[in-house]
Amino acid sequence: MASNANAGGGTENAYVLLTLEYVPNMLEKRGPYREEHINGAKKAFEEGTCAMAGALTDPVDTGVFVFKNVDKDYVENFVRNDAYYKAGLVPTYTIRPWMVVVGN
């Protein structure tokens, strides 16, 4: 877990952005894996490690997760255990620290 202290002695949230690149025709292929995928995201949200998650639309070709106060290893483990990834529906993904300058 990681956090950033601000100059006032408080704590700011540190964010990590995960993007999952989907296979073509994802809407037709995701059915058998969608419930497990959504449940994994909900679990991370309930644990406080995922601030939000969802798919980009028009077209549905990318999933986006915003994690907070976790390290890259946590996100790597999340991906390795994700139903879409395990089913081969996510051929590539990126994990990047996100410096949020407005909002928290």
Secondary structure, 3 states (H helix, E strand, C coil): CCCEECCCCCEECCEEEEEEECCCCHHHHCHHHHHHHHHHHHHHHHCCCEEEEEEECCCCCEEEEEEECCCHHHHHHHHHCCHHHHCCCCCEEEEEEECCCCCC
